[in-house]
């Protein structure tokens, strides 16, 4: 089994997530970033910076790690439903 070091891993070089999200935002597509506050792989500061760059909505879930949709499904779904209701006219 491969042992991973704890820490920050750079995003893959291709595709460039920031460029893709900026393109979506520029076209008027609302963007939501959901991040677990206790994520041990990617610090919340990365999502905060990304949200600022692309003008995305950001939700940080406390007591949640790298997979908020699996670790905190009820809170994750509440966040997504509110986002859709507010930003997507659903």
C-alpha positions in Angstrom: 0.0 0.0 0.0 1.2 3.5 -0.8 1.7 5.7 2.2 0.8 9.3 1.7 2.4 12.2 3.5 0.0 14.5 5.3 0.1 18.0 3.8 -0.9 20.2 0.9 -0.8 18.7 -2.6 -0.7 21.0 -5.6 -3.7 20.7 -7.9 -3.1 18.8 -11.1 -1.5 20.9 -13.8 -4.2 19.9 -16.4 -7.0 20.9 -16.3 -6.4 24.2 -14.5 -9.3 24.4 -12.1 -8.9 28.1 -11.5 -9.1 28.9 -15.3 -12.1 26.6 -15.8 -14.0 28.1 -12.9 -13.2 31.6 -14.0 -14.5 30.8 -17.5 -17.7 29.4 -16.0 -18.1 32.5 -13.7 -17.5 34.8 -16.6 -20.3 33.1 -18.5 -22.7 33.7 -15.6 -22.7 30.2 -14.1 -23.0 30.3 -10.3 -20.3 28.4 -8.5 -20.4 26.9 -5.1 -17.3 25.6 -3.3 -17.9 23.4 -0.2 -15.0 22.7 2.0 -14.5 20.7 5.2 -12.8 22.7 7.9 -10.8 19.7 9.2 -9.7 18.7 5.7 -6.1 17.3 6.3 -5.3 17.2 2.6 -6.3 20.6 1.3 -6.4 23.6 3.7 -9.5 25.7 3.7 -7.3 28.7 2.7 -7.1 27.2 -0.8 -10.8 27.2 -1.2 -11.1 30.7 0.3 -8.6 32.0 -2.2 -10.2 30.1 -5.1 -13.7 31.5 -4.2 -12.3 35.0 -4.1 -10.6 34.6 -7.5 -13.6 33.2 -9.3 -16.3 35.0 -7.3 -17.8 31.7 -6.0 -20.0 31.2 -3.1 -18.1 29.3 -0.3 -19.3 27.1 2.5 -16.9 25.7 5.1 -18.4 22.9 7.2 -17.1 22.6 10.7 -16.2 19.1 12.0 -15.8 17.8 8.5 -12.9 16.6 6.6 -11.9 16.1 2.9 -15.2 14.6 1.7 -18.0 16.8 3.1 -20.6 15.1 0.8 -19.9 11.8 2.5 -18.8 12.9 6.0 -21.6 15.5 6.5 -24.3 14.6 4.0 -27.2 16.4 5.6 -25.3 19.7 6.1 -23.8 19.4 2.6 -27.3 18.9 1.0 -28.7 21.8 3.0 -25.9 24.0 1.7 -26.4 22.9 -1.9 -30.2 23.3 -1.7 -29.9 26.8 -0.3 -27.4 27.7 -3.0 -29.7 26.4 -5.8 -32.7 28.2 -4.4 -30.8 31.5 -4.1 -28.6 31.5 -7.1 -30.3 29.2 -9.7 -34.0 30.2 -9.3 -35.1 26.7 -8.5 
